[in-house]
């Protein structure tokens, strides 16, 4: 059995959050709050809908991806 390090757990949470828009703090589905278009990029701001959770996420996409 392999012991997971703190860094490994962080990267697992990071990848889950980016792929599925899951809150890295509590695991709830995040909501889109804002989209900003800058050049060839789109920046999407996500926040956790849970009342007491501070989870938030900013993700950059190429305009071609959206």
VOROLO-705357 format. One record per residue (C-alpha): x, y, z; residue number from 1. Coordinates in nm, 4 decimals. Example, Ala and Ser with C-alpha at 12.3 -4.5 7.8 and 13.67 -1.06 7.14 Angstrom:
<u:1.2300 | v:-0.4500 | w:0.7800 | resi:1>
<u:1.3670 | v:-0.1060 | w:0.7140 | resi:2>
***
This chain:
<u:0.0000 | v:0.0000 | w:0.0000 | resi:1>
<u:0.1387 | v:0.3370 | w:-0.1005 | resi:2>
<u:0.1131 | v:0.6273 | w:0.1414 | resi:3>
<u:-0.0084 | v:0.9461 | w:-0.0200 | resi:4>
<u:0.1863 | v:1.2599 | w:0.0544 | resi:5>
<u:0.0281 | v:1.5976 | w:0.1175 | resi:6>
<u:0.1460 | v:1.7115 | w:-0.2279 | resi:7>
<u:-0.0121 | v:1.4090 | w:-0.3984 | resi:8>
<u:-0.3468 | v:1.4750 | w:-0.2290 | resi:9>
<u:-0.3268 | v:1.8421 | w:-0.3338 | resi:10>
<u:-0.2727 | v:1.7519 | w:-0.7000 | resi:11>
<u:-0.5592 | v:1.4999 | w:-0.6913 | resi:12>
<u:-0.7908 | v:1.7735 | w:-0.5574 | resi:13>
<u:-0.6541 | v:2.0182 | w:-0.8147 | resi:14>
<u:-0.7236 | v:1.7873 | w:-1.1103 | resi:15>
<u:-1.0709 | v:1.6976 | w:-0.9818 | resi:16>
<u:-1.1557 | v:2.0665 | w:-0.9434 | resi:17>
<u:-1.0362 | v:2.1625 | w:-1.2908 | resi:18>
<u:-1.1956 | v:1.8724 | w:-1.4786 | resi:19>
<u:-1.5314 | v:1.8589 | w:-1.3036 | resi:20>
<u:-1.5634 | v:2.2062 | w:-1.1470 | resi:21>
<u:-1.5703 | v:2.0456 | w:-0.8031 | resi:22>
<u:-1.4903 | v:2.2563 | w:-0.4973 | resi:23>
<u:-1.1422 | v:2.1641 | w:-0.3711 | resi:24>
<u:-1.2520 | v:2.2503 | w:-0.0150 | resi:25>
<u:-1.5765 | v:2.0540 | w:0.0308 | resi:26>
<u:-1.6419 | v:1.8604 | w:-0.2935 | resi:27>
<u:-1.9653 | v:2.0398 | w:-0.3980 | resi:28>
<u:-2.0324 | v:2.1271 | w:-0.7629 | resi:29>
<u:-1.9106 | v:2.4849 | w:-0.8181 | resi:30>
<u:-2.1148 | v:2.7587 | w:-0.9862 | resi:31>
<u:-1.9936 | v:2.9935 | w:-1.2594 | resi:32>
<u:-1.9872 | v:3.3469 | w:-1.1230 | resi:33>
<u:-1.8127 | v:3.5511 | w:-1.3904 | resi:34>
<u:-1.6476 | v:3.5239 | w:-1.7346 | resi:35>
<u:-1.3877 | v:3.7699 | w:-1.8637 | resi:36>
<u:-1.2603 | v:3.7742 | w:-2.2209 | resi:37>
<u:-0.9028 | v:3.8929 | w:-2.2736 | resi:38>
<u:-0.7376 | v:3.8455 | w:-2.6113 | resi:39>
<u:-0.7479 | v:3.4776 | w:-2.7040 | resi:40>
<u:-0.8335 | v:3.3705 | w:-2.3485 | resi:41>
<u:-1.1485 | v:3.3353 | w:-2.1417 | resi:42>
<u:-1.1170 | v:3.3490 | w:-1.7623 | resi:43>
<u:-1.4001 | v:3.1811 | w:-1.5725 | resi:44>
<u:-1.4491 | v:3.2427 | w:-1.1997 | resi:45>
<u:-1.6183 | v:2.9628 | w:-1.0033 | resi:46>
<u:-1.7442 | v:2.9762 | w:-0.6450 | resi:47>
<u:-1.8776 | v:2.7091 | w:-0.4144 | resi:48>
<u:-2.2537 | v:2.7386 | w:-0.3540 | resi:49>
<u:-2.2257 | v:2.6030 | w:0.0001 | resi:50>
<u:-2.2978 | v:2.8807 | w:0.2495 | resi:51>
<u:-1.9965 | v:2.8449 | w:0.4815 | resi:52>
<u:-1.7439 | v:2.7113 | w:0.2286 | resi:53>
<u:-1.4724 | v:2.9531 | w:0.1086 | resi:54>
<u:-1.4027 | v:2.7482 | w:-0.2069 | resi:55>
<u:-1.3387 | v:2.9442 | w:-0.5257 | resi:56>
<u:-1.1562 | v:2.8800 | w:-0.8490 | resi:57>
<u:-1.0299 | v:3.0768 | w:-1.1487 | resi:58>
<u:-0.9719 | v:2.8855 | w:-1.4681 | resi:59>
<u:-0.8284 | v:3.0012 | w:-1.8010 | resi:60>
<u:-0.9574 | v:2.8616 | w:-2.1314 | resi:61>
<u:-0.8677 | v:2.9315 | w:-2.4902 | resi:62>
<u:-1.1518 | v:3.1000 | w:-2.6819 | resi:63>
<u:-1.1351 | v:2.8032 | w:-2.9211 | resi:64>
<u:-1.2266 | v:2.5675 | w:-2.6335 | resi:65>
<u:-1.5450 | v:2.7521 | w:-2.5365 | resi:66>
***
